[in-house]
Amino acid sequence: MRFGMFVPQGWRMDLVGIAPEQQWGVMLDLAQRLDAEEAWESLWVYDHVHTVPDPSSEACHEAWTLMAAFAATTGRVRLGQMCTCMSYRQPTYLAKVAATTDVISGGRVEMGIGAGWYEHEWRAYGYGFPRAGERLARLREGVEVFRQMWTTGSATLDGEHYQVDGAMCWPRPLQGTAFEGSERNGIPMWIAGGGERKTLRIAAEYADYTNFDGAPEGFEHKSEVLRGHCEDVGRDYGSIVRSANYNVVIGRDEAEVEERLAGIKDRFRQAGLSEDRAEGQVRSLRTQPAVGTPEQVVETLRRLEGLGMTYAITYFAEAAYDTSGIELFEDEVIPELAG
């Protein structure tokens, strides 16, 4: 199994209490820590501009600005977003941004891409909020633009939502030209989301990686839907790496797990959430697959590995304040599953 980790950027209220002028330093320290630890293959950020679970005045740093900054300040770890919203930027512009970041990084960008869902920030930023079918249609057209620009250096598309006439992308990404393993799309493409009729169909056509439901039952079901779409389009199902995201709250015993959950609840309250809202967030966390002791987390991930989940993207809510949970995961979970 392979492992990635989200660097806190504020979206999930995970920089609360840290002064704005110190936040980049916190993010950079964590990124460079991941860069130095080979157990981690990748670091990730979210493509959002308003915090969750509620929009607030807490910090929420922009994804592709961070991608470029991490590209210039790390040297090994791969760099991804889970996931970029297609409609927040024109696909021609986004393809160019990603290609430039790939060059800066020496060929380390992963393109997570999806249709988008966070209605509050869509409307607040003036994007409207099209129906799901239109958002998915934009996703399909956009990934076609990506593939053309990254693999040939230009794109032309007379689509329903995007009209592109010879958009150029020079230099192309380093990946797919000088590097092995990503010839299909140039930059490896992660199609994120589990929509069974459209999203997973797009994944069958374009994805190098998928990212959907991380619970065993949900993961198994979505995998079978993906398999069916691959058969329909003539794609080798086994050529797509299936990943999932995991909120990790890990402790040496149940008491330590509860202590960490209590700390997360306190930070939500500090950010202005009501007692009920904060408790609801922790209640949701408590039942998730990667919450528990190292033995429990290993058991769950091993079961998922048997179902074909071979790339776990982890999130530690306390990462900006306390890395002891990350260290425990590195010491007692990754060695049981990696390689």
C-alpha positions in Angstrom: 0.0 0.0 0.0 1.1 3.6 -0.8 0.5 6.5 1.5 -0.1 10.3 1.1 -1.1 12.9 3.6 -3.0 16.2 3.5 -1.1 19.3 4.8 -3.5 21.5 6.8 -4.3 24.6 4.9 -7.2 25.8 7.0 -10.1 24.5 5.0 -11.2 22.1 7.8 -10.5 24.7 10.5 -7.1 23.0 11.1 -5.0 26.2 11.5 -7.3 27.8 14.2 -5.3 29.7 16.7 -2.2 30.0 14.5 -1.4 33.6 13.5 -1.7 34.3 9.8 2.0 35.2 9.5 2.9 31.8 11.0 0.6 29.6 8.9 2.8 29.2 5.9 5.7 28.2 8.1 3.6 25.5 9.7 2.5 24.2 6.3 6.0 24.3 5.0 7.5 22.5 8.0 5.0 19.7 7.5 5.6 19.5 3.8 9.3 19.2 4.3 8.8 16.6 7.0 6.9 14.5 4.4 9.5 15.2 1.8 12.2 13.8 4.1 10.3 10.7 5.1 10.1 8.1 2.3 7.2 6.3 3.8 5.1 9.1 2.4 4.7 9.1 -1.3 2.6 12.3 -1.7 1.3 15.4 0.0 -2.1 16.9 -0.7 -4.3 20.0 -0.3 -8.0 20.7 -0.9 -9.3 23.0 -3.6 -11.6 25.1 -1.5 -11.9 28.7 -0.5 -14.5 28.7 2.3 -14.0 26.7 5.5 -16.1 23.6 6.5 -18.2 22.5 8.3 -19.3 26.2 8.2 -18.0 29.1 6.1 -16.1 31.4 8.5 -13.4 34.0 8.7 -10.8 31.4 9.6 -7.9 31.0 7.1 -8.4 28.8 4.0 -5.3 29.0 1.7 -5.7 28.5 -2.0 -4.7 25.1 -3.5 -2.7 25.9 -6.6 -0.8 28.7 -5.0 0.3 26.1 -2.4 1.1 23.6 -5.1 3.5 26.0 -6.7 5.0 26.9 -3.3 5.5 23.3 -2.4 6.9 22.5 -5.8 9.7 25.1 -5.2 10.4 24.1 -1.5 10.4 20.2 -1.7 12.4 17.8 -3.8 11.0 14.3 -3.6 7.4 14.0 -2.4 4.6 14.1 -5.0 2.1 17.0 -4.9 -1.6 16.7 -5.3 -5.0 18.3 -4.7 -8.1 16.3 -3.7 -9.6 17.6 -5.7 -9.5 20.6 -8.0 -12.9 21.8 -9.0 -13.1 21.9 -12.8 -15.4 24.9 -13.0 -13.4 27.2 -10.7 -10.9 27.8 -13.6 -11.0 27.4 -17.3 -9.5 24.0 -18.2 -7.0 25.6 -20.6 -5.7 27.9 -17.9 -5.7 25.1 -15.3 -3.8 22.8 -17.7 -1.2 25.5 -18.1 -0.9 26.1 -14.4 -0.5 22.4 -13.7 2.1 22.0 -16.4 4.1 25.0 -15.1 3.9 23.6 -11.5 5.0 20.2 -12.9 8.1 21.8 -14.4 8.9 23.7 -11.2 8.6 20.5 -9.2 10.7 18.3 -11.6 7.8 16.2 -12.6 5.9 15.6 -9.3 2.4 16.9 -9.8 -0.7 14.7 -9.4 -3.9 16.2 -10.9 -6.9 15.5 -8.7 -10.0 16.7 -10.5 -13.7 16.6 -9.9 -17.1 18.3 -10.6 -17.3 20.3 -7.4 -20.0 20.3 -4.7 -19.6 23.1 -2.1 -22.5 25.3 -3.1 -21.8 28.1 -0.6 -18.4 29.0 -2.1 -19.6 28.5 -5.7 -22.3 31.1 -5.3 -20.2 33.4 -3.1 -17.4 33.5 -5.8 -19.8 34.2 -8.6 -19.7 30.7 -10.3 -23.4 30.1 -9.9 -24.2 26.5 -9.0 -25.2 24.5 -12.1 -27.1 21.3 -11.8 -25.0 18.2 -11.2 -25.4 17.1 -14.9 -23.8 20.3 -16.1 -21.0 20.2 -13.6 -20.2 16.6 -14.7 -20.4 17.6 -18.4 -17.8 20.3 -17.7 -15.6 17.7 -16.0 -15.7 15.4 -19.0 -14.9 18.2 -21.5 -12.2 19.6 -19.2 -10.3 16.4 -18.8 -10.2 16.0 -22.5 -8.7 19.4 -22.8 -6.1 18.4 -20.2 -5.1 15.3 -22.1 -4.8 17.0 -25.4 -2.7 19.9 -24.0 -0.4 17.7 -21.9 0.2 15.0 -24.5 0.3 17.0 -27.7 1.1 20.6 -26.6 -2.2 22.0 -27.8 -6.0 21.4 -27.6 -9.0 22.1 -29.7 -12.5 21.3 -28.6 -15.9 22.5 -29.7 -17.8 21.4 -26.6 -21.1 22.3 -25.1 -19.4 24.2 -22.2 -15.9 24.8 -23.4 -14.8 26.1 -26.8 -11.0 25.7 -27.3 -9.2 26.6 -30.5 -5.5 25.6 -30.6 -4.8 26.4 -26.9 -1.0 25.8 -26.5 0.8 24.3 -23.6 4.5 24.8 -23.9 6.5 23.6 -22.2 4.4 20.5 -21.7 4.5 18.8 -18.3 7.7 16.9 -17.7 5.6 13.8 -16.9 4.6 11.7 -19.9 7.6 13.0 -21.8 10.8 12.5 -19.8 9.3 10.3 -17.1 7.7 6.8 -17.2 4.4 5.8 -15.8 2.1 8.6 -16.9 2.1 8.3 -20.7 -1.7 8.1 -20.8 -2.5 11.6 -19.6 0.8 13.4 -19.1 0.3 14.4 -15.5 -1.4 11.5 -13.7 -5.1 12.2 -13.5 -7.1 11.4 -10.4 -10.9 11.4 -11.1 -12.4 11.9 -7.6 -15.9 11.1 -6.7 -18.2 8.1 -6.6 -21.1 9.1 -8.9 -22.0 5.8 -10.4 -23.5 6.8 -13.7 -21.3 9.6 -14.8 -18.2 10.2 -12.6 -17.1 6.6 -12.6 -17.7 6.4 -16.3 -15.4 9.4 -16.8 -12.9 7.7 -14.6 -13.0 4.6 -16.7 -12.2 6.7 -19.8 -9.6 9.1 -18.4 -8.3 8.2 -14.9 -5.0 6.9 -13.9 -6.3 6.9 -10.3 -9.8 7.0 -8.7 -10.7 8.3 -5.2 -14.0 7.3 -3.7 -15.8 5.9 -0.6 -13.2 4.6 1.8 -15.4 2.3 3.9 -15.0 -1.4 3.0 -18.6 -1.9 1.8 -18.8 1.3 -0.1 -15.4 0.8 -1.6 -16.2 -2.7 -2.8 -19.4 -1.5 -4.4 -17.9 1.5 -6.2 -15.1 -0.7 -7.5 -17.6 -3.1 -9.1 -19.4 -0.2 -10.8 -16.0 1.1 -12.1 -15.2 -2.4 -13.4 -18.4 -2.4 -15.3 -17.7 1.0 -16.9 -14.2 -0.2 -17.8 -15.7 -3.2 -19.6 -18.1 -1.0 -21.5 -15.3 1.4 -22.8 -12.7 -1.3 -23.3 -10.3 -0.1 -20.5 -8.1 -2.4 -18.5 -9.7 -2.2 -15.0 -6.5 -3.2 -13.4 -4.6 -0.2 -14.9 -6.5 2.2 -12.7 -5.2 2.6 -9.1 -8.0 2.9 -6.6 -7.5 5.2 -3.7 -9.5 6.6 -0.8 -9.2 9.3 1.8 -9.0 8.6 5.5 -9.4 10.8 8.6 -6.9 9.4 11.0 -7.3 9.7 14.7 -4.8 7.2 16.3 -3.8 6.4 19.8 -1.9 3.7 21.6 -5.1 2.8 23.5 -8.8 3.9 23.5 -8.1 6.5 26.1 -5.5 8.2 23.9 -7.9 8.1 20.9 -10.6 9.8 23.0 -8.1 12.4 24.2 -7.2 13.3 20.6 -10.9 13.5 19.7 -11.5 15.9 22.6 -8.7 18.1 21.3 -10.3 18.2 17.9 -13.6 19.1 19.4 -12.0 22.0 21.4 -10.5 23.5 18.2 -13.9 23.4 16.5 -15.4 25.3 19.4 -12.5 27.7 19.3 -13.3 28.3 15.7 -16.9 29.3 16.7 -18.9 26.1 16.2 -21.6 25.5 18.7 -21.3 22.7 21.2 -23.7 20.6 19.2 -22.0 21.2 15.9 -18.5 20.4 17.4 -19.9 17.3 19.0 -21.4 16.2 15.7 -18.1 16.5 13.9 -16.4 14.4 16.5 -19.3 11.8 16.6 -18.8 11.4 12.8 -15.1 11.0 13.1 -15.4 8.4 15.9 -17.0 5.8 13.5 -14.6 6.2 10.6 -12.3 3.5 9.3 -8.9 4.9 10.4 -9.9 5.9 13.9 -8.6 3.7 16.7 -5.4 2.0 17.9 -2.6 1.0 15.5 -3.9 -2.6 15.5 -7.4 -1.6 14.6 -6.3 0.8 11.8 -4.0 -1.9 10.3 -6.8 -4.5 10.4 -9.2 -2.1 8.6 -6.7 -1.0 6.0 -5.6 -4.6 5.4 -9.2 -5.6 4.7 -9.5 -2.6 2.3 -6.2 -3.6 0.6 -7.8 -7.0 -0.1 -10.6 -5.2 -1.9 -8.1 -3.3 -4.1 -7.6 -0.1 -2.2 -3.9 0.3 -2.6 -3.3 4.0 -2.0 -4.5 5.7 1.3 -4.6 9.5 1.4 -4.6 10.4 5.1 -5.7 13.4 7.0 -4.7 14.2 10.6 -6.8 17.0 12.0 -4.2 17.8 14.7 -1.2 17.9 12.3 -0.6 21.7 12.7 -0.4 21.4 16.5 0.8 17.9 17.3 2.7 15.4 15.1 2.7 12.5 17.6 -0.3 10.8 15.9 1.6 11.0 12.6 4.7 9.5 14.2 2.6 6.7 15.6 1.1 6.0 12.2 4.6 6.0 10.6 6.0 3.7 13.3 3.2 1.1 13.6 0.8 1.3 10.7 2.8 2.1 7.5 5.5 -0.7 8.1 2.7 -3.3 8.4 1.2 -2.3 5.0 3.8 -0.6 2.8 5.7 -2.3 0.0 
